[in-house]
């Protein structure tokens, strides 16, 4: 690092401090990407990518320091320092970068607020590095509360407040919170934008999580009383929203970060229910998940590079858009927009799959075949499953040939897995679900 580069960083931070003291402070937050004057109503999933059209302007704020974390969570600074594994300043700035990148990917330009606990030379250098990457890093004003600085810097209709110590909340949580906000804004136009609504907060494992979504009303309550009064707690199917990285080892944090695109079985099931899936669809999804996991563990035992947890989650959400035309493609788009590309890949192709002979079996093929063994929540052989399709759709022009083609593909995959595993995947599915037959729906 040269002296000129260091001086540039210091001047940048000084200019940010001066901007806070002036009347015409800059506006940070919601970044409209190529929308122009377009203000049509928000539609889902067409507008699932951020920024959401037709919704209030939103500012994202990432408090970095321990003092703000103390104010937001109630834990003391000394306790936080003792709990932190490694250098607290360095880790907080690394997590703030991770969060800021996620907000950018979601279409929101975040403001990073650094409190007095980061005023060391190392803290200033780390802030400068973030500034060089184009992030807005502003030191907090001495004597001002976090809420006062947010009010000064972020002139918006809603605010996402996300402390850097909780860096692994998924894009899923951001999108579901903002989708809820968009729906409330649309519904409340006649009564006034977001009238009587203070905000939302994700909840998981019986604990409140992050980010905290506040409206102007909610921010006013924080300014008056210091806490978010009247905020509604909602499930976003994301246990990472409550994960504090300070006491965790760097290895644990990295392992969790690498699996952000994979939901646990509990998270996947909650997401399916949040989508409005009826009870019979949930039972079918649970059956498919169990069969997919069982087959995956057999493949893994034979040396295959398969993730059984991903197969289980993929089975649980494979019909998340059931009831819509081309539900496989729509479901994949929904999951992609929620920051779950691995699950989207499994869902996209669960109607028909062709696997070339030289390619290894992956989670995609396992979820596909598991679905074909499940009629509702019960086991059914491939011939019977596709025979049901012929009975229902066989009279349609071209349908019979298409069903016969998909049956052939399923049989080819079944035969290949039987060769590689030394046992029939049909027998594995029957063992998981039981061989009894019952009328149900997939």
Secondary structure, 3 states (H helix, E strand, C coil): CCHHHHHHHHHHHHHHHHHHHCCCCCCCEECCCCCCCCCCCCCCCCCCCCCCCCCCCEEEEEECCHHHHHHHHCCCHHHHHHHCCCCHHHHHHHHHHHHHHHHHHCCEECEEEECHHHCCHHHHHHHHHHHHCCCEEEECCCCCCHHHHHHHHCCCCEEEECCCCCCCCCHHHHHHHHHHHHHHHHHCCCCCCCCCCCEEEEEECCEEEEEEEEEHHHHHHHHHHCCCCCCEEEECCCHHHHCCCCCCCHHHHHHHHHCCCCCCHHHHHHHHHHCCCCHHHHHHHHHHHHHHHHHHHHHHHCCCCCCHHHHHHHHHHCCCCCCCCCHHHHHHHHHHHCCCHHHHHHHHCCCCCCCCCCCCCCHHHHHHHHHHCEECCEECCHHHHHHHHHHHHCCCCCHHHHHHHHHHHHHHHHHHHHHHHCCCHHHHHHHHHCCCCCCCCC
